[in-house]
Amino acid sequence: MADEGEKDVVELDGVSVRKPGCVLLDNVSLAFRRHEFVGLVGPNGAGKTTLLNVVAGFEKFSGALRLFGGDTGWRRSRAQRMRVGYIPQSFEIDPAFPIRALEAVLTGAYGRTGLFRSPGASERRRALDLMEMLRVRHLAERPLGHLSGGERQKVSLARALMQRPEILLLDEPTSNLDVAVQMEVLNLICDLYEKERLTVVFVTHDFNLLPRCMERTVLLNRGAVAFDGATSQALAGDMLSRLFEYPLETFERNGRRFVSLG
């Protein structure tokens, strides 16, 4: 019998998403195992965000999708949605919007407590503990709109973890952040992955800023899987050159891999 930690928690079998005049996903078959960290990499328009939206239940599709061993469609029960956390790309918020950082984190508990029930002391303690882990507890009473982009992303991570998800979907979580903040957020994501024992699916197009814990990479192009395997193989220069239809080279420095124009 396979070990519980090795079972597939997400299985896509011939999944396609079509819109008038275009194909966003084309017959994609993939499986993500429990406690695995997978990167989805590809050029703009490759289908990365669409694939996340299918798994999250935000996108209609054809084909078969199984979550945690059970067949499911794009409509989900509240219990099913709580098992999947989703963090979109960084977003702007009106500085005058009247919500504090702690309140924003606590909204992640509403799926379990109910929208019209105030979170109790245990939820508040967990929210503060998560903010401490993500180094934003000192910002708990600050208006969300007054935080920097990196601080808001950390609050978003804490909010998603308040759901107690088993799968965490991250869509370009370091976009529009300064390089130093990007590295901090990536390191925090890896720390959370290892501590919380999550399954993580991480979307990015930046090969020079990849989480250290991302051992498997799926390359997408024009809605189809171009490669699925070890990150070290995915980032080979010839592989990326074919994917982006432009000569690219890879090199290592101080134990990190970088991609440059050929």
Secondary structure, DSSP 8 states (H G I E B T S, - for coil): ---GGGSEEEEEEEEEEEETTEEEEEEEEEEEETT-EEEEE-STTSSHHHHHHHHHT-S--EEEEEETTEEE-S---HHHHHTEEEE-S-----TT---BHHHHHHGGGHHHH-TTS---HHHHHHHHHHHHHTT-GGGTTSBGGGS-HHHHHHHHHHHHHHT--SEEEEESTTTTS-HHHHHHHHHHHHHHHHHHT-EEEEEES-TTS--TT--EEEEEETTEEEEEEEHHHHT-HHHHHHHHTS-EEEEEETTEEEEEE-
